[in-house]
Amino acid sequence: MKTTAFLDHWTACPDCHPRHDRYCSVGRELWVQDQVEWFMSQPDDIKKSELAAMQRNNPVWHGVVKQRVIDAYNAQKRSTGDDQGKNNVYVLRGNDR
């Protein structure tokens, strides 16, 4: 589970300070992966509302997390056959990145 890797990293890393949203490059990548994992475990309506909240509360990383959630969502749909042969289930608009 990526969450464990994230927690293990920031508790041992002197450069990572989650309460202040400060991470080293490895810590930030693990944080993004942890966010994507959490979003993917939520129902679609919760994903939308929480992504909107993230846009307000953490606009710097919102675009990165949102794009990765979309990529993971599309991959999940393709792997289960729910995309009905479409190339993309959801595409992030250019002005939304």
Phi and psi in degrees as a GROMACS rama.xvg file:
@    title "Ramachandran Plot"
@    xaxis  label "Phi"
@    yaxis  label "Psi"
@TYPE xy
-66.4313  -30.6862  LYS-2
-57.3075  -41.2734  THR-3
-62.5821  -42.5534  THR-4
-62.196  -41.8245  ALA-5
-62.3029  -49.8171  PHE-6
-62.4028  -44.1001  LEU-7
-60.4053  -40.0117  ASP-8
-67.2035  -56.2048  HIS-9
-69.0075  -24.0132  TRP-10
-73.0675  -25.137  THR-11
-98.4661  -19.1752  ALA-12
-87.2341  123.977  CYS-13
-71.021  -16.1275  PRO-14
-92.2226  -10.3759  ASP-15
-96.6388  125.549  CYS-16
-134.873  85.4456  HIS-17
-56.2823  -36.6362  PRO-18
-64.4343  -21.776  ARG-19
-109.823  8.98973  HIS-20
55.5728  41.4251  ASP-21
-118.423  123.258  ARG-22
-138.15  152.565  TYR-23
-73.0164  175.23  CYS-24
-61.9085  -39.1737  SER-25
-68.4765  -43.7018  VAL-26
-61.8775  -40.3941  GLY-27
-64.8043  -43.0456  ARG-28
-62.7257  -42.325  GLU-29
-65.6104  -35.8425  LEU-30
-63.7769  -44.921  TRP-31
-61.1751  -45.9633  VAL-32
-60.8394  -38.8828  GLN-33
-64.8952  -41.3148  ASP-34
-62.75  -44.8015  GLN-35
-62.7077  -43.6963  VAL-36
-59.3187  -42.9949  GLU-37
-65.4049  -47.8315  TRP-38
-58.8695  -41.0222  PHE-39
-68.1986  -19.5069  MET-40
-86.0671  -3.97924  SER-41
-97.9038  154.878  GLN-42
-64.345  158.103  PRO-43
-56.3747  -40.758  ASP-44
-66.4348  -34.9634  ASP-45
-70.0258  -40.4913  ILE-46
-53.4548  -48.5166  LYS-47
-63.1432  -47.095  LYS-48
-68.4197  -38.2298  SER-49
-72.7575  -33.9098  GLU-50
-65.3986  -37.4856  LEU-51
-64.3323  -40.4564  ALA-52
-65.2827  -39.2322  ALA-53
-64.2894  -36.0708  MET-54
-61.6702  -38.1181  GLN-55
-74.4035  -41.2903  ARG-56
-90.0134  -25.9342  ASN-57
-143.391  64.6808  ASN-58
-64.0946  -25.6294  PRO-59
-63.9202  -40.357  VAL-60
-104.118  -2.3719  TRP-61
-56.9211  -47.8118  HIS-62
-60.8345  -41.2587  GLY-63
-65.2689  -48.7337  VAL-64
-64.2345  -44.327  VAL-65
-61.101  -44.4801  LYS-66
-63.0647  -40.2949  GLN-67
-68.9435  -35.3633  ARG-68
-63.9963  -43.8338  VAL-69
-62.2144  -44.5851  ILE-70
-61.0075  -43.5938  ASP-71
-66.8128  -39.1864  ALA-72
-63.1358  -46.5575  TYR-73
-62.3758  -43.157  ASN-74
-62.6391  -40.1318  ALA-75
-64.008  -43.3589  GLN-76
-64.5356  -41.7596  LYS-77
-64.6329  -40.7804  ARG-78
-69.2856  -26.5593  SER-79
-95.477  -5.939  THR-80
81.7905  8.85613  GLY-81
-77.5594  -5.25304  ASP-82
-87.2904  -4.40749  ASP-83
54.4384  38.2201  GLN-84
79.6129  6.41193  GLY-85
-77.2758  151.559  LYS-86
-70.8048  -38.8042  ASN-87
-134.035  136.237  ASN-88
-83.9836  -38.2821  VAL-89
-145.26  134.767  TYR-90
-121.543  131.318  VAL-91
-76.6178  124.009  LEU-92
-63.9371  149.756  ARG-93
-57.7863  -39.317  GLY-94
-80.5003  -2.10858  ASN-95
-100.86  1.87433  ASP-96
